[in-house]
Amino acid sequence: MFFNFRYPIVLFLLSFVGIMLGLVFKILHWPGASLTIGSMIMVQAISILWLIIILIKGKN
C-alpha cells in the first residue's frame, strides 16, 4: 500500500520546492513570484486531497 502514497507525497514535496523558489523570486523582486507561490499552494492542496482520498478508500 506504500506505493499508493508515493505520487501524492512526491508531488507535495516538489511543490514545496516550488514554493521555496517562489519565495526566492519574491525576495529578489523578480516577476512571476506571486504566480509561482499561488500555483504551488494549489498543487499542494490537490496533493493533500489526493492523499486523503487514498486513505479513505483504503485497500481494495
C-alpha positions as CSV (number, residue, x, y, z in Angstrom):
1,M,0.0,0.0,0.0
2,F,3.0,2.3,0.3
3,F,3.2,2.6,-3.4
4,N,-0.2,4.3,-3.5
5,F,1.2,7.1,-1.3
6,R,4.3,7.7,-3.4
7,Y,2.8,10.0,-6.1
8,P,0.9,12.5,-3.8
9,I,3.9,12.7,-1.4
10,V,6.4,13.3,-4.2
11,L,4.0,15.9,-5.7
12,F,3.7,17.6,-2.3
13,L,7.5,17.7,-1.9
14,L,8.1,19.1,-5.4
15,S,5.5,21.8,-4.8
16,F,7.3,22.7,-1.6
17,V,10.5,23.2,-3.5
18,G,8.5,25.3,-6.0
19,I,7.2,27.5,-3.1
20,M,10.8,28.0,-1.9
21,L,11.8,29.0,-5.4
22,G,8.8,31.5,-5.5
23,L,10.0,32.9,-2.2
24,V,13.4,33.5,-3.6
25,F,11.8,35.2,-6.6
26,K,9.9,37.4,-4.1
27,I,12.9,38.3,-2.1
28,L,14.8,39.3,-5.3
29,H,11.8,41.2,-6.7
30,W,11.6,39.1,-9.9
31,P,8.4,38.9,-11.8
32,G,6.2,35.8,-11.5
33,A,6.9,35.3,-7.8
34,S,3.2,35.5,-6.7
35,L,2.1,33.3,-9.6
36,T,4.6,30.7,-8.6
37,I,3.7,30.7,-5.0
38,G,0.0,30.7,-5.7
39,S,0.1,27.8,-8.1
40,M,2.3,25.7,-5.9
41,I,0.0,26.2,-3.0
42,M,-2.9,24.9,-5.2
43,V,-0.7,21.9,-6.2
44,Q,-0.1,21.2,-2.5
45,A,-3.8,21.4,-1.8
46,I,-4.6,19.0,-4.7
47,S,-1.9,16.5,-3.4
48,I,-3.3,16.6,0.1
49,L,-6.8,15.9,-1.2
50,W,-5.4,13.1,-3.3
51,L,-3.7,11.6,-0.2
52,I,-6.9,11.9,1.8
53,I,-8.8,10.1,-0.9
54,I,-6.3,7.3,-0.9
55,L,-6.5,7.0,2.9
56,I,-10.3,6.9,2.8
57,K,-10.6,4.4,0.1
58,G,-8.2,2.0,1.8
59,K,-7.0,-1.2,0.3
60,N,-9.4,-2.8,-2.2
